[in-house]
Amino acid sequence: MLTLALSKGRIFEETLPLLAAAGIEVTEDPDKSRKLILPTNQPDVRVVLVRATDVPTYVAHGGADIGVAGLDTLLESEEPGLYLPLDLRIARCRMSVATRADFDYAGAVKQGSRLRVATKYTSIARQHFADKGVHVDLIKLYGSMELAPLTGLADAIVDLVSTGSTLKANHLVEVEHIMDISSRLVVNQAALKLKRERIRRVIDAFSAAIDARNPS
């Protein structure tokens, strides 16, 4: 049995065409089914639905053989030894620093001010500001990041940005681009050895589909 860990939402929807290229079709709609393990058209392949942040854990510890997770999730994960063979180029967005429109971020950094930064991505933020030599106090939040600068909780936020419309609606602006984000295929190291042929077929099919969709 080959087990694939996916999270509901954008990653699930954008992974479906890649699965189809590998001849795999999920036979139940996760939005209509209450099941957490979904069958596919192949009796030896199943999909487990987990929280996005749990995908690396399931794959690392053998709860799933392969999975799809955003680069942001993987960088924040403390799970070692995951094999990342492919950038799937799906669920694309960017990690950025944002502040109120009236906050002089560049001036504060230049003056060496200690900034209060709210984020869910503390590892990424810590590394980013350390590389720049900027002193920060990180405030861990799990949602509604845009509120932090508006209420005075923080000077800035580090968060994922797609269109930027949510920032604009809350009178925030991007002041620094940290990195581009997309989803990766992740593989359990033991499964790669024990189920090498089956997993390699999936990797090759995904790779061919990505190349066809993104010609150089």
Residue pairs with C-beta under 8 A, 6 or more apart in sequence:
1 44
1 45
1 46
2 44
2 45
2 46
2 65
2 66
2 195
2 198
2 199
2 202
3 45
3 46
3 47
3 48
3 63
3 64
3 65
3 66
4 19
4 45
4 46
4 47
4 48
4 64
4 65
4 66
4 67
4 68
5 47
5 48
5 50
5 54
5 55
5 58
5 59
5 63
5 64
5 66
5 67
5 68
6 12
6 15
6 47
6 48
6 49
6 50
6 55
6 67
6 68
7 49
7 50
7 51
7 52
7 54
7 55
7 68
7 69
8 30
8 31
8 49
9 52
10 91
11 52
11 68
11 69
11 70
11 90
11 91
11 183
12 30
12 49
14 88
14 90
14 91
14 183
15 68
15 88
15 90
15 183
16 26
17 209
18 88
18 90
18 205
18 206
18 209
18 210
19 25
19 26
19 40
21 205
21 206
21 208
21 209
22 201
22 202
22 205
22 206
22 209
23 41
23 42
23 205
24 40
24 41
24 42
24 45
24 202
25 40
25 41
26 38
26 39
26 40
26 47
27 38
27 39
27 40
27 41
28 35
28 38
28 39
30 38
30 49
35 49
36 48
36 49
36 50
37 46
37 47
37 48
37 49
38 46
38 47
38 48
38 49
39 46
40 46
40 47
44 198
48 58
48 63
48 64
50 58
50 64
52 69
52 70
52 73
53 73
53 76
53 77
55 64
55 67
55 68
55 69
55 73
55 186
56 67
56 69
56 73
56 74
56 77
56 79
56 82
56 186
57 63
57 77
57 79
58 64
58 67
59 65
59 66
59 67
59 69
59 79
59 82
59 186
59 187
59 188
60 79
60 80
60 81
60 82
60 188
61 79
62 188
62 190
62 191
64 188
65 187
65 188
65 191
65 195
65 199
66 185
66 186
66 187
66 188
66 191
66 199
66 202
67 185
67 186
68 88
68 90
68 183
68 184
68 185
68 186
69 77
69 183
69 184
69 186
70 91
70 181
70 182
70 183
70 184
71 179
71 181
71 182
71 183
71 184
72 95
72 121
72 124
72 160
72 181
74 82
74 84
74 184
74 186
75 121
75 123
75 124
76 121
76 122
76 123
76 124
81 189
82 186
82 187
82 188
82 189
83 186
83 187
83 188
83 189
83 192
84 184
84 185
84 186
84 187
85 185
85 187
85 203
86 184
86 185
86 203
86 206
86 207
86 210
87 182
87 183
87 184
87 210
88 182
88 183
88 184
88 185
88 206
88 210
89 182
89 210
89 213
89 214
90 182
90 183
91 181
91 182
91 183
92 180
92 181
92 182
93 160
93 161
93 162
93 180
93 181
93 182
94 160
94 161
94 162
94 177
94 178
94 179
94 180
94 181
95 121
95 124
95 158
95 159
95 160
95 161
95 177
95 178
95 179
95 180
95 181
96 158
96 159
96 160
96 161
96 174
96 175
96 176
96 177
96 178
97 105
97 117
97 128
97 156
97 157
97 158
97 174
97 175
97 176
97 178
98 146
98 149
98 156
98 157
98 158
98 159
98 161
98 167
98 172
98 173
98 174
98 175
99 105
99 149
99 155
99 156
99 157
99 172
99 173
99 175
100 149
100 150
100 171
100 172
100 173
101 171
101 172
101 173
103 149
103 155
103 156
105 155
105 156
105 175
105 176
106 175
108 115
108 155
109 115
109 132
109 134
112 135
113 135
114 135
114 136
114 137
115 129
115 134
115 135
115 136
115 137
115 155
115 156
116 136
116 137
116 139
116 153
116 154
116 155
116 156
117 125
117 129
117 136
117 137
117 138
117 139
117 154
117 155
117 156
117 157
117 158
118 138
118 139
118 140
118 141
118 145
118 148
118 149
118 153
118 154
118 156
118 157
118 158
119 125
119 138
119 139
119 140
119 141
119 145
119 157
119 158
119 159
120 140
120 141
120 142
120 143
120 145
120 159
121 158
121 159
122 138
122 140
124 158
124 178
124 179
125 136
125 138
125 158
126 136
126 138
128 158
128 178
129 135
129 136
139 148
139 153
139 154
141 148
145 157
145 159
146 157
146 159
146 166
146 167
146 170
146 172
147 153
147 170
148 154
148 157
149 155
149 156
149 157
149 172
150 170
150 171
150 172
156 175
157 172
158 178
160 181
161 167
161 174
164 174
167 173
167 174
185 203
185 206
187 199
187 203
191 199
192 199
